[in-house]
């Protein structure tokens, strides 16, 4: 009877989702892409003023001033002084200015001499690489933040032609060639790999995991540099974030907190309360009656994180997936939030074979996660159940490709069978969107190979030692000129060069 009741409820839910025009995740202030072909910002703008951040004042005093420099917006490109992106993507949201500034920069509008209530935030990216975020508070005025300053712009020309913006870019490209900043013919790829290592907690005598990031950069199919840094450095559409897990113990309780911190330079002498800059999973206050829960990160993407939560009192292991922006409220997404009504049906079909064997099983639509298998991210659901007082679970495959909002890039240009044939010890693999680099994961190493004409080179470019318990939980590619920018961020974040 329990099973029948559950199935009826789920079928009703499925029908409700089918009737909706959009089954995707709906969260307040979600960024949306404009439906028309006109960019939300256009024309020529001039940088007229800058205001230092109160927390990082003077960090970049030696940087060349941007006052008087021009910023150009067109469908084909966006230019900020000497920096530019081609074929830009614009995403925007309307927000309360006070809330936005306090959340993002820990300042109030008065500090920036602004009195507007609502503003439009416009994020510019290209090829899924973040460029800049602009805050427009009137038709002719807006600002953006770069490193340690707020820059204020005023529109000087309503529209510019494609020819004019192409002239700007041509001049900058010539300057780059002369100064050897950029070689147009160079094939450049870089990857941030999130590594999870098992590390037994001797003090609390419980399982524990530590996380680090490996950065690998190549030029023209040759290895250029490898860096390693603690924690997970996550590239997002609006900049870099740092993710880690802190373990807190109090009154015989153990609570793991996943912290997602937007990456900006905040010297300690300017930070009065470090908690202002963290978005914590759950409440900071730990009470004696609070259950002990440890957390094992399974996957990190641009916008979502997949976690296994283990309740130590009964060893119940739950799968959850959370939006990184909303970690502080502890609300997981459901499978229909991600895959819609069709995805829910696939989820139910995968669970059906397991549930019909035991009517005591409980199916939770939030119970899914991402795992690696044969060079791809796959989605699995989990059914938790209790037998003779013991908490057990069974996983099942969700026969759906993870959508782009969940996994940005997940392609192997060389088949898994061919990789295994060439490197039998391979347990995982990643290939670059440039189709020039292959990263092979074995039990003890990351092995780097060049790819030419979709064939694996005979010579290994390099390798990085792994522990047998290590696993990959994040893989984010950077291409072209962005590889240099990402490496600079890795170095700023404490990366140590290992090759």
C-alpha positions as CSV (number, residue, x, y, z in Angstrom):
1,X,0.0,0.0,0.0
2,X,2.9,2.4,0.8
3,X,4.4,1.8,-2.6
4,X,1.1,2.3,-4.4
5,X,0.5,5.6,-2.6
6,X,4.0,6.8,-3.4
7,X,3.7,5.9,-7.1
8,X,0.3,7.7,-7.3
9,X,1.8,10.9,-5.8
10,X,4.8,10.8,-8.1
11,X,2.5,10.3,-11.2
12,X,0.4,13.3,-10.2
13,X,3.6,15.3,-9.7
14,X,4.8,14.2,-13.2
15,X,1.5,15.3,-14.8
16,X,1.8,18.6,-13.0
17,X,5.3,19.1,-14.3
18,X,4.2,18.2,-17.9
19,X,1.6,20.9,-17.8
20,X,4.2,23.5,-16.9
21,X,5.8,25.5,-19.7
22,X,9.1,25.3,-18.0
23,X,10.3,22.6,-15.6
24,X,13.7,24.1,-15.0
25,X,14.9,25.4,-11.7
26,X,13.3,28.7,-10.7
27,X,15.2,30.7,-8.2
28,X,14.8,34.3,-7.2
29,X,17.1,36.6,-9.3
30,X,18.2,33.8,-11.6
31,X,20.1,35.2,-14.5
32,X,18.3,35.0,-17.8
33,X,19.4,35.4,-21.4
34,X,17.7,38.0,-23.5
35,X,15.4,36.6,-26.1
36,X,16.0,39.3,-28.8
37,X,19.2,39.8,-30.7
38,X,19.9,43.3,-29.4
39,X,22.5,43.4,-26.5
40,X,21.2,44.9,-23.2
41,X,24.1,47.4,-23.5
42,X,25.3,49.1,-26.7
43,X,27.4,51.9,-27.9
44,X,30.5,53.6,-26.6
45,X,31.1,54.4,-22.9
46,X,33.9,56.2,-21.2
47,X,35.3,55.4,-17.7
48,X,35.0,58.7,-15.8
49,X,35.7,57.8,-12.1
50,X,36.9,55.0,-9.8
51,X,36.3,54.3,-6.1
52,X,38.5,51.9,-4.1
53,X,37.0,49.0,-2.3
54,X,37.2,49.7,1.4
55,X,38.6,46.2,2.0
56,X,41.4,46.1,-0.5
57,X,42.3,49.7,-1.0
58,X,45.7,50.2,-2.5
59,X,46.3,46.6,-3.6
60,X,46.6,47.6,-7.2
61,X,47.8,51.2,-6.9
62,X,50.6,50.4,-9.4
63,X,48.1,49.4,-12.1
64,X,47.7,51.7,-15.0
65,X,44.7,54.0,-14.5
66,X,41.6,53.2,-16.6
67,X,40.2,56.7,-16.2
68,X,39.4,58.1,-19.6
69,X,39.5,54.7,-21.3
70,X,36.7,53.5,-23.6
71,X,34.4,50.5,-23.3
72,X,32.5,49.4,-26.4
73,X,29.5,47.1,-26.8
74,X,28.3,45.4,-30.0
75,X,26.7,42.1,-30.8
76,X,29.9,41.0,-32.4
77,X,32.3,42.0,-29.6
78,X,32.8,43.8,-26.3
79,X,35.9,45.9,-25.7
80,X,37.1,47.1,-22.2
81,X,40.2,49.3,-22.8
82,X,42.7,46.8,-24.2
83,X,40.8,43.7,-23.3
84,X,38.0,42.2,-25.6
85,X,35.9,39.2,-26.3
86,X,34.3,38.1,-29.6
87,X,30.8,36.8,-30.0
88,X,29.8,37.8,-26.5
89,X,26.9,36.3,-24.6
90,X,24.8,38.7,-22.4
91,X,22.9,37.6,-19.4
92,X,21.1,39.9,-17.1
93,X,19.0,40.2,-14.0
94,X,17.1,43.0,-12.2
95,X,18.1,43.2,-8.5
96,X,17.8,45.4,-5.5
97,X,21.0,47.5,-5.4
98,X,21.4,47.4,-1.6
99,X,21.1,43.6,-1.5
100,X,23.4,43.1,-4.4
101,X,26.2,45.3,-3.1
102,X,26.0,43.9,0.4
103,X,26.0,40.3,-0.9
104,X,28.7,40.8,-3.5
105,X,31.0,43.5,-2.3
106,X,30.0,44.1,1.4
107,X,29.4,47.8,0.8
108,X,26.2,49.8,0.8
109,X,25.0,52.2,-2.0
110,X,26.0,55.3,0.0
111,X,29.6,54.3,-0.2
112,X,29.4,54.5,-4.0
113,X,27.2,57.6,-3.9
114,X,24.2,55.8,-5.4
115,X,20.6,56.1,-4.4
116,X,18.9,53.9,-6.9
117,X,16.6,51.1,-5.6
118,X,16.7,48.7,-8.5
119,X,19.5,48.1,-11.0
120,X,20.2,45.8,-14.0
121,X,23.2,43.4,-13.6
122,X,24.6,42.3,-17.0
123,X,27.1,39.5,-17.2
124,X,29.2,39.3,-20.3
125,X,30.9,36.0,-21.3
126,X,32.3,34.3,-24.4
127,X,32.6,30.6,-25.0
128,X,31.4,30.1,-21.4
129,X,34.3,32.2,-20.1
130,X,33.4,35.0,-17.9
131,X,34.5,38.5,-19.0
132,X,33.0,41.3,-16.9
133,X,29.8,42.1,-15.0
134,X,28.3,45.6,-15.4
135,X,25.7,47.2,-13.1
136,X,23.5,49.6,-15.0
137,X,21.7,52.1,-12.8
138,X,20.4,54.6,-15.5
139,X,20.2,54.6,-19.3
140,X,23.6,56.4,-19.6
141,X,25.4,55.3,-16.4
142,X,26.8,52.1,-15.0
143,X,29.8,50.6,-13.1
144,X,31.9,47.5,-13.0
145,X,34.3,46.0,-10.4
146,X,37.8,45.0,-11.4
147,X,40.3,43.7,-8.8
148,X,40.1,46.4,-6.1
149,X,38.1,49.3,-7.7
150,X,34.6,50.2,-8.8
151,X,34.8,51.9,-12.2
152,X,32.0,54.3,-13.3
153,X,31.1,54.7,-16.9
154,X,29.0,57.2,-18.9
155,X,27.6,56.5,-22.4
156,X,29.0,58.9,-25.1
157,X,27.7,57.2,-28.2
158,X,24.4,55.3,-28.5
159,X,25.4,52.9,-31.3
160,X,28.7,51.8,-32.9
161,X,29.2,50.0,-36.1
162,X,30.7,46.5,-36.5
163,X,33.5,48.1,-38.6
164,X,34.4,50.5,-35.8
165,X,34.7,47.8,-33.2
166,X,36.7,45.6,-35.6
167,X,39.2,48.5,-36.0
168,X,39.6,48.7,-32.2
169,X,40.2,44.9,-32.0
170,X,42.6,45.0,-34.9
171,X,44.8,47.6,-33.2
172,X,44.9,45.7,-30.0
173,X,45.8,42.4,-31.8
174,X,48.7,44.2,-33.5
175,X,49.9,45.6,-30.2
176,X,49.7,42.1,-28.7
177,X,51.7,40.6,-31.5
178,X,54.4,43.3,-31.1
179,X,54.7,42.8,-27.4
180,X,54.5,39.0,-27.6
181,X,51.5,39.0,-25.3
182,X,49.5,36.8,-27.6
183,X,50.5,34.7,-30.6
184,X,47.4,34.3,-32.8
185,X,48.6,31.0,-34.3
186,X,49.2,29.4,-30.9
187,X,46.9,26.6,-29.9
188,X,46.3,27.0,-26.1
189,X,44.4,24.8,-23.7
190,X,44.2,24.7,-19.9
191,X,42.3,22.6,-17.4
192,X,41.4,23.0,-13.7
193,X,41.0,19.6,-12.2
194,X,39.4,19.2,-8.8
195,X,41.0,16.3,-6.9
196,X,39.5,14.6,-3.8
197,X,41.7,12.5,-1.5
198,X,40.6,10.3,1.3
199,X,42.1,11.3,4.6
200,X,41.0,9.5,7.7
201,X,40.1,11.8,10.6
202,X,42.2,10.4,13.5
203,X,40.8,12.8,16.1
204,X,37.2,12.0,15.5
205,X,37.8,8.6,14.1
206,X,35.6,9.2,11.1
207,X,36.0,9.3,7.3
208,X,37.3,12.6,5.9
209,X,38.3,14.0,2.5
210,X,40.6,16.8,1.5
211,X,40.4,18.8,-1.8
212,X,42.9,20.4,-4.1
213,X,43.1,21.8,-7.6
214,X,45.6,20.9,-10.3
215,X,46.1,23.4,-13.2
216,X,47.6,22.2,-16.4
217,X,48.4,24.5,-19.3
218,X,49.6,23.7,-22.8
219,X,50.7,25.6,-25.9
220,X,50.8,24.0,-29.3
221,X,50.4,20.5,-27.8
222,X,53.4,21.1,-25.5
223,X,53.3,21.2,-21.8
224,X,53.8,24.8,-20.5
225,X,53.1,24.6,-16.7
226,X,51.4,22.7,-13.9
227,X,50.3,24.2,-10.7
228,X,48.8,22.8,-7.5
229,X,46.8,24.6,-4.8
230,X,44.7,23.7,-1.8
231,X,40.9,23.7,-2.0
232,X,38.8,23.8,-5.2
233,X,39.3,26.8,-7.4
234,X,36.0,27.0,-9.4
235,X,35.6,29.1,-12.5
236,X,32.1,30.5,-12.7
237,X,30.3,32.8,-15.2
238,X,30.9,35.8,-12.9
239,X,34.5,35.0,-11.8
240,X,36.3,32.5,-9.6
241,X,35.1,31.0,-6.4
242,X,36.9,28.9,-3.8
243,X,35.2,25.8,-2.3
244,X,36.2,23.7,0.6
245,X,34.8,21.7,3.5
246,X,35.4,22.7,7.1
247,X,34.8,20.2,9.9
248,X,33.4,21.5,13.2
249,X,33.0,19.5,16.4
250,X,31.0,20.6,19.4
251,X,29.3,18.7,22.3
252,X,30.0,15.3,20.6
253,X,28.6,16.5,17.3
254,X,30.5,16.6,14.0
255,X,29.2,18.9,11.3
256,X,30.9,19.4,7.9
257,X,30.3,22.8,6.3
258,X,30.7,23.3,2.6
259,X,32.0,26.9,2.1
260,X,31.7,28.6,-1.3
261,X,33.6,31.9,-1.2
262,X,33.7,34.3,-4.1
263,X,37.4,34.9,-5.0
264,X,38.5,38.4,-4.4
265,X,41.6,39.9,-2.7
266,X,40.7,40.7,0.9
267,X,43.8,41.2,2.9
268,X,43.2,40.2,6.5
269,X,43.8,43.7,7.9
270,X,40.7,44.9,6.0
271,X,38.4,42.0,7.1
272,X,36.8,42.5,10.4
273,X,34.5,39.5,10.2
274,X,35.6,36.7,8.0
275,X,32.2,35.1,8.1
276,X,30.9,38.0,5.9
277,X,32.7,36.4,3.0
278,X,31.5,32.9,3.4
279,X,28.3,31.2,2.4
280,X,28.0,28.3,4.7
281,X,26.1,25.1,4.5
282,X,23.7,25.1,7.4
283,X,24.0,27.1,10.6
284,X,27.2,28.0,12.4
285,X,25.9,27.3,15.8
286,X,26.3,23.6,16.8
287,X,24.0,22.3,19.5
288,X,24.3,19.1,21.5
289,X,21.1,17.7,20.0
290,X,22.2,18.4,16.4
291,X,23.0,15.2,14.5
292,X,26.5,14.6,13.2
293,X,26.7,14.8,9.4
294,X,29.8,14.5,7.3
295,X,29.9,15.6,3.7
296,X,31.6,14.0,0.7
297,X,31.8,16.2,-2.4
298,X,31.1,14.1,-5.6
299,X,31.0,16.8,-8.3
300,X,31.6,20.6,-8.7
301,X,30.5,22.5,-11.8
302,X,30.0,26.2,-12.6
303,X,26.7,26.5,-10.8
304,X,26.0,23.2,-9.0
305,X,27.7,20.9,-6.4
306,X,26.8,17.3,-5.8
307,X,27.3,15.9,-2.3
308,X,26.9,12.7,-0.4
309,X,25.7,13.5,3.2
310,X,26.4,10.8,5.8
311,X,24.4,10.8,9.0
312,X,26.8,9.3,11.6
313,X,24.0,8.3,14.0
314,X,22.6,5.6,11.7
315,X,25.1,5.7,8.7
316,X,22.4,6.9,6.3
317,X,24.0,8.2,3.1
318,X,22.0,10.7,1.2
319,X,22.7,12.2,-2.3
320,X,22.0,15.9,-2.7
321,X,22.7,18.5,-5.4
322,X,22.8,22.2,-4.5
323,X,23.1,25.5,-6.4
324,X,26.4,27.0,-5.4
325,X,24.7,30.5,-5.1
326,X,22.3,29.1,-2.6
327,X,24.4,26.9,-0.4
328,X,23.5,28.9,2.7
329,X,19.8,28.0,2.6
330,X,20.5,24.2,2.4
331,X,17.8,23.7,-0.2
332,X,18.6,20.9,-2.7
333,X,17.3,20.8,-6.2
334,X,15.0,18.0,-7.5
335,X,15.5,16.0,-10.6
336,X,12.7,17.8,-12.3
337,X,14.3,21.1,-11.5
338,X,17.2,20.0,-13.6
339,X,15.7,17.7,-16.2
340,X,12.1,18.8,-16.3
341,X,9.0,16.5,-16.5
342,X,10.7,14.1,-18.9
343,X,13.7,13.8,-16.6
344,X,11.3,12.9,-13.7
345,X,9.8,10.1,-15.8
346,X,13.3,8.8,-16.5
347,X,14.1,9.0,-12.8
348,X,11.0,7.0,-11.9
349,X,11.7,4.4,-14.6
350,X,15.2,3.9,-13.2
351,X,13.9,3.4,-9.7
352,X,11.0,1.2,-10.6
353,X,13.0,-2.0,-11.0
354,X,14.5,-1.6,-7.5
355,X,11.3,-0.5,-5.7
356,X,9.1,-3.3,-6.9
357,X,11.2,-5.7,-5.0
358,X,10.6,-4.0,-1.6
359,X,7.6,-1.9,-0.6
360,X,9.4,-0.3,2.3
361,X,11.7,1.7,0.0
362,X,11.3,5.4,-0.1
363,X,12.0,7.4,-3.3
364,X,13.1,11.1,-2.9
365,X,13.2,13.3,-6.0
366,X,16.2,15.2,-4.5
367,X,18.2,12.0,-4.2
368,X,20.5,12.1,-7.1
369,X,24.2,12.9,-7.8
370,X,26.9,13.0,-10.5
371,X,29.6,10.4,-10.9
372,X,32.4,9.6,-13.3
373,X,32.3,6.6,-15.7
374,X,34.4,5.9,-18.7
375,X,35.3,9.5,-19.4
376,X,31.9,11.0,-18.8
377,X,29.7,12.5,-16.1
378,X,26.7,10.3,-15.4
379,X,23.6,10.9,-13.2
380,X,22.6,8.3,-10.6
381,X,19.6,8.2,-8.3
382,X,19.6,6.7,-4.9
383,X,16.9,4.8,-2.9
384,X,17.5,4.7,0.9
385,X,15.7,2.0,2.9
386,X,15.9,0.4,6.3
387,X,16.2,-3.4,6.9
388,X,16.2,-4.8,10.5
389,X,17.3,-1.4,11.8
390,X,20.2,-1.0,9.3
391,X,20.3,1.9,6.9
392,X,21.0,0.7,3.4
393,X,20.7,2.1,-0.1
394,X,20.7,1.2,-3.8
395,X,21.8,3.4,-6.6
396,X,20.4,3.3,-10.1
397,X,21.4,5.0,-13.4
398,X,19.4,7.9,-14.7
399,X,19.3,7.4,-18.4
400,X,19.7,11.1,-19.3
401,X,22.6,13.2,-20.4
402,X,23.4,15.9,-17.8
403,X,22.2,19.2,-19.2
404,X,24.6,22.0,-20.0
405,X,23.4,24.0,-17.0
406,X,24.7,21.1,-14.8
407,X,27.8,20.1,-16.8
408,X,29.3,22.7,-19.1
409,X,31.5,20.5,-21.2
410,X,31.6,16.7,-21.3
411,X,32.9,15.3,-24.5
412,X,35.6,12.7,-25.4
413,X,36.8,13.3,-29.0
414,X,38.6,9.9,-28.8
415,X,36.5,7.0,-27.9
416,X,36.9,5.3,-24.5
417,X,37.6,2.0,-26.1
418,X,40.5,3.6,-28.1
419,X,41.9,5.2,-25.0
420,X,41.7,1.9,-23.1
421,X,43.4,0.1,-26.0
422,X,46.3,2.6,-26.0
423,X,46.5,3.0,-22.2
424,X,45.0,-0.1,-20.5
425,X,45.5,1.2,-17.0
426,X,43.2,4.2,-17.7
427,X,40.2,4.6,-15.4
428,X,39.1,8.0,-16.6
429,X,39.9,10.5,-19.3
430,X,39.3,14.1,-20.4
431,X,39.9,15.7,-23.8
432,X,40.1,19.5,-24.5
433,X,37.5,21.3,-26.7
434,X,40.5,22.3,-28.8
435,X,41.0,18.6,-29.6
436,X,44.7,18.9,-28.8
437,X,45.2,17.5,-25.3
438,X,44.2,14.2,-23.5
439,X,44.4,13.8,-19.8
440,X,44.3,10.1,-18.7
441,X,43.6,9.1,-15.1
442,X,45.1,5.9,-13.7
443,X,45.2,4.6,-10.2
444,X,48.5,6.4,-9.5
445,X,48.9,9.2,-12.1
446,X,47.5,11.9,-14.3
447,X,49.1,11.3,-17.7
448,X,49.1,14.0,-20.3
449,X,49.2,13.3,-24.1
450,X,49.0,15.4,-27.2
451,X,46.2,14.7,-29.8
452,X,46.8,15.1,-33.5
453,X,44.1,14.3,-36.1
454,X,42.1,12.6,-33.3
455,X,44.9,10.2,-32.5
456,X,46.8,9.9,-29.2
457,X,50.5,10.8,-29.5
458,X,53.0,8.1,-28.8
459,X,55.0,10.3,-26.4
460,X,53.7,11.2,-23.0
461,X,54.0,15.0,-22.4
462,X,54.1,14.6,-18.6
463,X,52.5,13.0,-15.6
464,X,51.4,14.0,-12.1
465,X,51.4,11.5,-9.2
466,X,48.1,10.6,-7.6
467,X,47.2,8.6,-4.5
468,X,45.2,5.4,-5.1
469,X,42.2,6.9,-3.3
470,X,42.2,10.1,-5.4
471,X,39.3,10.9,-7.7
472,X,38.4,13.7,-10.1
473,X,35.4,15.8,-9.0
474,X,35.8,18.8,-11.2
475,X,37.1,19.4,-14.8
476,X,36.9,22.9,-16.3
477,X,38.6,23.8,-19.6
478,X,40.0,27.2,-20.6
479,X,41.0,28.0,-24.2
480,X,43.0,30.6,-26.1
481,X,43.9,33.8,-24.3
482,X,41.9,32.8,-21.2
483,X,44.5,30.2,-20.3
484,X,46.9,33.0,-19.3
485,X,44.2,34.8,-17.3
486,X,43.3,31.5,-15.5
487,X,46.9,30.8,-14.7
488,X,47.2,34.3,-13.2
489,X,44.2,33.6,-11.0
490,X,45.8,30.2,-9.9
491,X,49.0,32.0,-8.9
492,X,47.0,34.7,-7.0
493,X,45.2,32.0,-5.2
494,X,48.4,30.4,-3.8
495,X,49.1,28.0,-6.6
496,X,52.6,26.4,-6.4
497,X,54.3,25.4,-9.6
498,X,55.2,21.7,-9.7
499,X,56.3,21.5,-13.3
